[in-house]
Amino acid sequence: MVKRIYFFATKNDMIYVLSKLEQQLSYEIKYIQCGKTDQRIFSTAEEIPGLGTLKEKHGEISFLIMRKDDEVKTNAFGQIYQGENVCSLEFNPSGISEDGTGLIHGMFAIMDNNEISGELFKIVKRIMKAECKKSGGWYIGKEAEELYGKLRFICIGLNEPELYDFKIEN
């Protein structure tokens, strides 16, 4: 069963939420970049280079959040994806577009509601509910909320018509 949390957040918003996740777990976690063969692993969200910026669309970069001691499995091409690592939480960061005109949405997702991924998802959702504004099923970080009306809130990609941008419901 796939579960997702959609959000708009700045670098500081994401570091705040993920730091709270790191603190609330009884084990250490790691962030592994998806789609790569070289296993780029980070111990904290703060270590992720370029966090909070994207070129032009959602899903340009993705990470798996896993227990630090769990083995990372790869597909037949040696790439890392959630399908081979179901005891994980996928994290697609939100970010300000390269041209500075939009905030592109991010997502947390699980493919399988096993004990580990279910716990990670549940904790992130609880943190998001406590720390973010919710509008139409989307979460908006505190810093991101201040950017609403100043930047486009992009749901698909920078080149899509503004008609498809996110609008906060009152």
N, C-alpha and C positions, 0 to 999 in steps of 0.2 A: 504494500500500500504506500503510495507516494503522499507525503505531506509537505506542504510548503509554507513559508512565511515570506511575504514580499515587503520590502521596505525601501525608504529613501533615507540616506545617512551620509554624513561627512566622515572623514577619516577619524576625527575625534569622537564622533558618535559611535562608530564601529569599535574603536579601541576601548571605549567605556563599556559597551555591552560585552565584548569578548573578554575583557579583563574580569568582569563580574563572573562570567562563565568559568574562567580559569580558577577563580577563587572559590567557587561553590562546589567544584568537583572534588571527590576524594582521591583522585589520581591526576597525574600530569597528562597534558595533551600535546599534540603536535599538529601543525598545519602543513599539508603537503600539496604542492601545486599540481593540479590535474592536467592531463594531456601531454605531460613531459615524460622523458625516459631517464632523466638524470636525478630524480628524487630530490627536488628542492624542498627542504624541510626547515620549518621555523618553529621555535618554542613558544613564542608569544605573537599576538597580533601586531604589536609594535614593531616587530622585526620584519614584517612583510614590506618589501620595497614597493613604492608607488601606490600604497594603499590610499584610497580616496580619490584616485584619478583614473579615468578611462578614456579611450580614444573617442568612440562614438556610439557604442551599443552595449546592451546588457549581455552578460555572460562572456565577455572578452577574456576574463581570467577567472579561474575557479580553484578552490582549495577543498581538500577533505580535512575535517577536524576529526582526529582519531586519538585513542589512548596512546601515550608515548611509547609504550612497550609492545604495541601490536605490530605485527608484520604487515608491510605494505605490499599488496599483490598487484601485479601488472597484467594487462591483456596480452594477446598473442603478438602484438607489435611492441611490447615493452612499455606501454603507456599506462599511466595511473588514472583510473576512473572509479567512480562510486560502485559501479556494477560488480567489480571484483573485490570491493572493500565495503560490504554492506553494514559493517559495524562502525559507521561514520556519519558525520553530518556534513553535507555539502554546503559550502559558503561561497556564493558569488558576490563579491563586494559591490557596493554602490560607489559611484564616483562622479566627480565633476568632469564634464567633457573636456577634451584637450583644448578646444577653442574657448572654454570658459562660459558658454551660453546655457548649459543645461546640467542638471543633476540626474544621472542615470540610475535607475533602480537596482537594488540588489536582492538576493534571495538566500534563504536557508532552506535545505530540503533533505529529506530522508527517503530512501527507496524501500526500506524494510524496517518495520517497527519492532526490531529486536531490543534486547535489554539496553545495550550501549547506545545505539542511535536514538532509541525512544527517550532515554534519559537526557541526552544532549539536546534533543529537540524540545523536550518539555522545559528544561531549564532556560534555554534561549527564549522560548515563547513567554515564560513567566517574567524574565527580565525585560523583554520588549514591552509587555503589557504594563509593567510598572514604570518604565523609563521613557516611553515614547507615546506620542499622540497617535490615535488610531482613527483612520478615515476610510470608509468604504472597504474595510478588510486589509488595508495597507497600514504599516507602521511608519511613523515619521520621527526621526531623531530630533532632539532639541535644537541642535545647531542647524540641521537641515530645515527645520520649521522656519527659522529666521531667514532662510534663502527663498522661501516660497514667495512668488510674485517678482523676485529679482532674477531668478533663473527658471528655465523651463524644467518641469519635472517629467522626465522622459521615460516612457514605459517600454518602448520598442527600440528605437534608434534615433540618433541625431538627425538623420536625413528623412525621417518620417514627418508628415504634416503635423503641425501643432494641435490639430483636431484630436490626435491620439494621445496627447500629453495628459498626465494625471491632474485632476482637479480635486482639491480638498472639499469634502462635503461639510456643510455647516449644520 
